[in-house]
Each structure stands twice: as C-alpha cells, then as structure tokens.
Amino acid sequence: MATRGRLCLFSVLTLLLAGCAPIDTLNPLYTSKDIVFDEHLLGNYVGEKETDANSGLSIEKAGENSYQITVMDEGKKTLYDAYLVNLKDHHFLDVTASEYMAHPGPYRIHFERSKNSLKANPAFTLLENGVYLEFSSGPADSKGADVNMRVRVSHLLFRVSTDDKGLRLDYVDDSWFKTAIEKKTIQTPHLTINNQNSEELVWTASTQELQQFMLDHVNDDQVFSQSVRLRRVEKQQSAISTQHSARVRSD
C-alpha cells in the first residue's frame, strides 16, 4: 500500500532521491504500439553505495510485455506495475502503484448547479499523494443530477538506461516542473491542486503530448535533472531476499 507522503517509485531509496520526486502525471506515456520488453531490465538491484545495501528492489516479468517492480525495506513490500516505452529508439519506464490506500478524509467538494448540469469544484481532489478523485458533470433536471467520478492513479515517468552492472533512471522532478511552469520556460497542460496548506502541480498532458515532450527533451539533462542509480546484485545477495528472510525468522 502507498504510505502517507509522496507516492514515489523508490520510496525505500529516498536518500538516493535526495528529497526530489518525479512529477505526478495523470495519463500514460504509452499506447499499445509503443510497449516493448527488454529482459536486460529483469533482476535485483540495490543503491550504488554500500550504505544502500539494506534496501532494494526486484524487476520481474508480469504478463507478456509488462513488469512488476517489488520494493523491499525493513520487511515492507511495495508493488508497482511498469511498462517499457520505446519512442523512436529512446526508452522510458512508465510506472504506477499496484495498490494504494486513500486517506480517510474528510474531503470538501462544492457542487455548482446550472440549469442542465451539476459541476464539482474542485474537479480533482487528492485522496492520497499520487492518487486523485476526478469529477465530471452529468445531466441534471429539476429532480436531481448525475456526477461521474473516477479514481486516477498517477504515472511516474523515467528515462531509462541499463547495462550488465546496473540501472539508471532519470526523471523530471516536481520542483523543476513547478519552477519551469512559473517562469514559462515550458508550456504543457497541468493542474494546480490544493493539498492542505500547499499547492501541488499535476501534469495533465495527453499521451501524445507527453510523448512529444519526452522526445523534444530526451537529451536535455536540465529537464531530466534527477537520477536514481542502482547496481545489479545476485539474488542471494539482494536485500529483497536476505534482509526480508532474516526479519521473518526473527519475528
């Protein structure tokens, strides 16, 4: 389950992320024709530093062309679904949480009635960091009105490269994105969502717009300014197997 706080792929590697998180993206980066599978991604990983060895993750095949990422930290397991996306021979990883838990609230939604519809304000409500409830108006008459609701789980997007030694994931972090929007150095669809006493930006670009953005900036390290670097380990050395097993026995 997602923990309270930023829903971030490598929540167990927060030291590697140095407090920076990927920007939440509402739509996927891929269509079915863009999905590829690379067995070189499969394996067990820990952080590059020796001090990172107590936390790790595994990437396994799940279905024909998808991955399951299992993150372990102090006996806690978090699962993510992932797809490898090929855009003109550039590879990206699109990741979503397999499970999530909404905060119990309360949530305050104001509905504005017009003659033929009922409109929710705000249209997007934060349920849990990275998980949103979207409202859209339906038909209304004198007796009542319909309001459509759906849960939106954010996508986290990474530029990916791998070799026999490890894995590197570069991403657009939320702080850079917010600054770039404010300075108008980038123009891309987004929403501002109130989060208690702060505001949060969410990337609402369509799949086509996301793909074009990634291709336009694929070689720009100022856009992909943050990285997670992981080293490959043998399964018996991985924190995912050894640390978890040790804790289970001690309990």
C-alpha angles and dihedrals in degrees: 000000000000115000125227107276133047112348095232128170097231099037090154090056098055091135089060090049090052092213095305119119133191115261114261110250120197099202131052122256092223145065120198092267092056097056117104134168127227119185090201088078092061116100147066124300142186133179119287094246122076088235089062093061095097092068127051150146141224129215115208136173114263116182125336100311107005139089136220116213116203117195120195128192125162091339094311116123125203123185129209134182117223141183128196110227124203114204111176091325093313114118127218133174119226111199133185133174114261091209135019140174124216120225110251092242137171098233123192118210123175118207119207115203123212127175095274106019148029116230125201119222114225097030091197123048126186111236097171130346103288094013122092139181113221123201127199127181124249134190119307136194137170092285101047149315140242123235119190118214133186136172116241118200112198125242121227114211127206135179102227136205129168142180137169092284102049155309133279123199119188121190147176105252123216096240092055091045093052093048092047091051092048092049091042092232087135130032115202134136113275143151132224112221124189112236108188103287097352140060125238128200119220123193108233100174117138121251091260091050092048092051092051092048092051092049093046091053103027093118096038109106090186089065094040089043099148129062142187113208118195132181124219118242135183114262094248089054095047120111087222092068106025102038095044093047092050092052093048091053093047091051 
